[in-house]
């Protein structure tokens, strides 16, 4: 998978100097076709070197030459800042040849890593020559590690500048880097302090952490006025941050918040989603006390309030899930009189849910309303009338074979009855009426007029039976109502009577 095409001209003579000459002659500012031709020759030259010849490549002078040359190659594969752009919506035309060049750069790095094999962990006493090669790996790799990490991170997911092959190569290269650094996970690789390689400018006692390097590197290019010009770096930052967890984010909370909130405030969906995901990751991997300090959580909340009116299902799904975690930090108590933000969001959701006509967004609202109801608990009685009305409204509209919105509406009603049972008897008769209407409609719906899957239909009928049983426990006076329905002689109610007989 990592192999590149062979060059048309054979490589002759001493192979190590030839490889160094080829890489050093690479022109990072040249035309794409010339760069690709040069990279293909570099890859082929690296593949021709045997492990017996690596000692020549491991000498100090050659390692320094290799380090400088690899730096040029990596720079050519990293998408630069779009400083001359006045608008920041990008298309595939803006990243022409990026994927092809990245493929060849990944191939070259892979071949070099194969040559510089690390010392086996199981070996207690390393062979002197192996140790020289291992140290040489760090001498050329460490100075280029930051750029290599950014390149890999930016290609981990599908993007305008990537291809399926670059994504596959990233998933092969990353484990190789973990082996070189003797790390068991990406987080360990990024966050554990490593001793610097021997250098004329760095002492052996100096240590550094790749994650701190990346955070420092991103300060300016991902600042408020620059981040839109750096989509490549923004994607790399997002992937790297998502792989770092508690407790390593605490030192960078303010920087992460600043960058992520800029993403959230952008008009493009891809950036909004990225920003919300990063902030959610931050909330889950820092302590609640840290997020309450300096009103950090409040700042995020104020930004999210404006996004509640979004008409994009993906944004809303990520946003509402993140808001649940955020509200638990802002208002950790379950005391109903101290859940002002919870009720503020809940009321907004009720208004938006009731007036929404787009099927995709209706599904998101129903799913999230259940989660918010569970989190608010008995406090949802404040909104009980509106919630019951919305459930009734949603049960009237079929939304496809899986009927997700109606399934979630029934799940929401079940949750409401469980958490607000002391007040539910006031609405019990109305609930029974629209549930019976729903049962009649769904029992009589057949193809082609209805597209509901038979399994989903059975699932929803079973949900209704469970809800009705709960209602009978909460409001025993409903027993007489059920008996009257079962004794009715109406032919149109025969299907309903059969279902109600299962209620008990």
N, C-alpha and C positions, 0 to 999 in steps of 0.2 A: 504493500500500500504506500510505503514511503519512497519507493524508488522513483527516480526521474529518468527522462529520456537520455540516451547516450549521445554524446556529441559526434558530429560527423568526422572530426579529425582525431586520430589516435593520440594519446599522451605518451610521450617518450622521455627518456632521461630520468634523472633523479625525481622521484614523485613528490617528495615533501616540498622542495623549493618550487616545483611546478604548481602545486596547490596554493601555496602562499602567494605566488605571483598572480595566479588567476583571481584569487579573492581580492588582492590589493589593487588589481587593475579594474575592479568593478566600479562603474560610474553610477553613483546613486542619483545623479541628476540627468542621466542619459535617457534616451527614448525607451519605451517599455519593451519593444522587440529586442533591442540591443541588451538590455538588462536581463531579459529572460534567456537569451542565448548565452550570455556570460555565466549566469547562475547554473545553467545546465552543465556547462563545462566544469564548474566548481564542484557540483555534486558528483559528477562522474570521476573527477580527480580524487575526491575524498574516498570514494568507493574502491579505488584501485590501490590505496595504501594498505599495506598489511600491518598487523600488530607488531611485527618485528621492526618495522620502520618508524613506529610511533615515537621511539626514543629521540629521533632527530627532531620531531615536531615538539617534543617536551622540553627542549633546551630553553633557557630563559629568553634568549634573543628571539627565537622563533615563536615562543608563546606570546610575547609582547606584540610581535608582528601580527599573529593570528588574532589577538584580542582587538587590535585597532582595525583590522580588516573586517572582522565580524560585525563590529560596530557600524561600519558603512553599509553592510548588507542589511542589517536589521532596520536601519534608518530608512532604507528604500522601501521596506514593506509596511512601515507605519504610516498611516494616512496623516498628512500634515494638517495644520490648522487652516481653515478657509478664511483667511484674514481679509481677502478682497471682496467677500460676499456681502451684499446688502440685505439678503433674505436667507432664511435658514431652514427651508424645506428642501430635502435632498432626494435625489433619484439615483438609479443605477448608473446613469451617464456620468455622475460626479465621481464614480469610483471605478472607472474603466481600467482593466488590467490588474486591479488590486488583488483580487483573489488568485489570479495566475502567478503573480510575483510572490505572494505569500506562500503558495504551495511549494515553490522552489526554495524559498528561504527556509521553510520548515524542513524540507528534505535535506538541505545542507546541514542544518543544526543537528538533525537526527543522525546523519552519517558521522559528524564530528563527535557526538556523544557516544556513538558505538565504538569509535576509535579510542577515546579516553574512558575506558571502562573503570568504574570505581572499585576500590578494594572491597572484597567480599566481607560481609558482616560476620560470617561464621569463622573467618580466619583470625586467630588470635595474634599471630605474628605475620605481618605483611611482608612480602618479598620487597627488597629495596627498590627494584625497578618498578614494581607496581605502585609503590608509594610515590615515586617521582612522577609517574603518569597521573596518578590521582591528584597530586598537588598542582600539576600543570593544568588539569581540568579547571580547577578553581581559579587559577591565574588568568585564563582567558574567558571563563564563564562569568565570574562574579562582576567584573566591570560592565558586562553586557546584560546582566540578569534583569535589571529594571525594564529595559526595552523589550527583552524577550517575554517577560511576564505580561507586559501591556499588549504585545502582539498576540500571545496565546489567549489572554482574557477577552480581547475584542473579537476573536474568531470562534469562541466557544459556542455561541448561538448563531442562528441564521440571521444575517444582516445584509445590507446592500453591498458591502465590500467583501463578503465571505462567500464560500461555496460549500457544498456538502463535503468535498474532499478536504478543505482546510479545517472544517469542524472535526473530521475523523482524525486528521493529523494532530490536532490539539489534544485529543483524548489519548493519543499514543505518546506524544512528547511530554505531557505533564507527569505521567508516572515515571518517566526516565529522569526528570528533574528531581522528583521526590527521592529516587534512589541515590542520585548524586549527592543530595543534601542529607541523606539518611533520615528523612522525615516520613512519618507514618500517615500523615494526612496533609491536605492543602493548608489547613489552618496552622499546623505545626511548621510547615514550610514557610509560611508568610510571617508568622509571629514570634517564633523562637529566635532569640538572639544568637547570631553566628559569629565566630571569630573571623576577622578579615584575613584574606590570604596575605602571604608575605609580599611586601611591597616597599619600595624606597620611600614612599610618602605616608604609609600607614604602619603603625607598630603592631606587633603580634597580639598585644593585649587589647587592642581596640575591638569593639563588637558593634554589630549593626543588625537591624531588623528590616526585612524587605517591606513589610506593611508600613512601617513608619517612613521609609524612603518613598513609597508610592503616595502616601498622604501628603508628604511635603512637596512632591513633584506636582501634584494635582491642584495645589492651592491657587496658583495664578491662572493656568489654562481653564480651570473649571470655576473661576470666579464669576460674579454676577454679569459682567460685561463681556466675558470671553467664552463661556461654556457652549453657547450655541454654535460657535465656530469650530468646535472640537467634538463632533459626534463620535468619532472613533475612540477617543480617550474617555468620553462619558460612558460608553458601553463597557470599556475595560474596567473603569472604576466601579461600575455597578456589579460586575461579576466578581471582582476581587473582594469587595465589601461584603457581598452575600456569602462568602466563604469564611468570613471571620466572625466569631461569636464571642459570647461572654467569656472572660472579662476584658477582652482586648479593645473594645470600642470606647470605653469610658473616657480615655484621654482625648478622643477626637469627636465627642458628641457635637460640639458647636460647629465644627467644620462640616461634619456629615449633614447636620440639619440645614446649614446654609446652602450647600450644594443640592440637596434633595428638594428643599422648598422651591428653589429656582426651577427644578424640573417640573414640580407640581403646577407651578403658575404658568407654564408654557401652554400654548394653544394646541399643540400636537398631542394626540392620544398616546403615542409611544413614549413621550417624555413624561406625561402625567402618570402613566402606569409605573414607569421606572421610579419616579420620585416617591410614589405612594409605597411601592414595594420596599424601597430602601428605608423609609421612615418606619414601616412596620417591622422590618428586620432590626432596626435600632431599638424600637420599643421592647421587642422580645429579648434583646441581648444586652440590656442595661437594667439597672435597678430602678424601681418606681421612684425612689427618693432622688436619684440623680436627675430623672426627667422632670421632677417637680421643682428642683432647684432653679432659680432665676426664671421661673415661669416658662420653662422650655416646653412642657406639655401644652400649656395654654397657647403658646405661639403656634404650635402645630394645629391645635383645635381651630383657631381663628382662620387659618389657611384652609382647612378642610371644610369649614362651614360653607364656603363659596362654591365648593365642588359638589355639594349635595344636589345641585340643580342640573348636573350634567345629564346629557341624553345619550351617553355612550355606556353600553352595558358592561364592558370590560372595566372601565374606570369606576363605575358605581360598585361593582362587585369587590374590587380591590379596596376601594375607599371605605365601604361600610364594614368590611372585615377588619380593617385597620382601626376604624373608629371604635369598634368594640373594645379593642385592647387599650386604646388611648383613654377612653372614658373610665375604664377600671383604674387607671393611674390617677386621673384628675379627681375622680370621686370614688375612692375605694370603699367607702362605707355603704352599707345596705339600707341605711336610714332613709326613708322616702323623702323627708324634707331636705335632704342634702344631695339630691340627685337632679339638680337643676339642669345640668348639661345633658344628662340622659333624656329628660323629658323634652328638652328643646329639640334634640335630634329626632326623638320619637314623633313629636308633633309634625315636624317637617316631613318625615317619612310618610306619615299618614296622609298628609295633603298631597304629596307627590304620587303616592300609590293610588289614591282614589281617582286622580285625574289622568293617570297614565294609560295610553292606548297601544304603545309599542309592546309586542309580545315579549321580546327579549328582555326588556327592562322590567316588565311585570313579573317575569320569572325571578329576576334578581331581587326585586323588592320583597316578594313573598318569602324567598329563602332567608333573607336577612332580617325580616320582621320577626320571624320566629326566634332568631338568636337574640335580638334586642329585647323581646318580651321575656325570655328566660333570664336575661341579665338584670332587667329592671325588677322582675318579680312581682310582688303584690302591688307595687306602684302602678302597674299597667291598668288598674281599675279606673284611674283618672281618664283613661282614653278608651274605656270599654265599649261605649256606644259606637264610636267611630270605627273601632277595630272590627266589631261584629258586622257593621254595615259593609265594610270593605270585603270581608270574607264572603258575605252573601253576594256581593257584586261580582267577585272573581269566580265564584262557583257557577255563574250563569254563562261563562264564556269558555268554550273548548279551545285549546291552543296546540293541537297536534297529536300525533300518535302516542307520545309519552305523557301528554297532558300535565306537564311539570308544574305550571302555575296553580292548577286546581289541586294537585297532590300536595303542594306546599301550603296552599290555603287551608286545607284540612289539617295539615300538621300544625299550622299556626293556631287554628281553633282548638285543637287538642291541648296545646301548650297553654293557651289562655285559660281554658277551663281548669287546668291543673294548678296554675299559680294564682288565679283570681276567683277560686271557687266560692269564697264567702259572698261575693256579689253576683255571681253568675246566674242565680235563680231569677233575678230581675229580667234577664234576657233569654231565659231558657225556652219559653214558648215560641219566641221568634226564631230561635236557633233550630228548634224541632221543625218548624214550618218550612224553612228554606232547605233543611237537610232532606226532608221528605220530598220536596219538589225536585231536589237534585237527584235523589234516588229514582224517582219516576222518569226523569229525563234520561238518565244514564242507562236505565234498564231498557228503555224503549229505543235507544239510539243504536242503529245498525248500519253497516256499510250499504251504499256508498255515502249516505248522508253523514255518517260519523266515521272518523279515521282513528278512533281510539284503539290502542292495542288491547286485546282481550285480557292479557295479564294485568295491564294498568287498570282496566275497568274493575277486575276482581279486587285489586289492591285498594282502590278508592272505596268500593263498597264495604270492604273489611274495615277501612279507616272510619267510615261513617258509623258502622255498628259499634266500634270501640267508643266513639264519641258519645253515642246515644246511651250506652251503658254508664258512662261517666255522668252524663246529665241526670240519669235516673237516680244515681247516688246523691248528687248535689241537690236535686229538686224532686223529691219522691212524689209530689203531686202530679208529675207527668205520667205516672203509671196509668191513671184513668184515660188520659189522652191516647196512649198506645193501645189500650184495650178497645176503645171505640173504633180506632182505625182497623184493627184486626177483625172486628165484627162487622165491618162495612161490607155490603154486598156488591159494591161497584166493581164492574169488570176491570175498569182502568186501574184499580188499586190492587189487583191480584198479585202482581210482581212485588209491590211495596209490602203487602201483607206477609209475603213469604220471607222477605228480608227482615221485617220487624219481628218476626217470630224468633229470630236468632238473638234478638236483643235480650230477651228474657223478662 
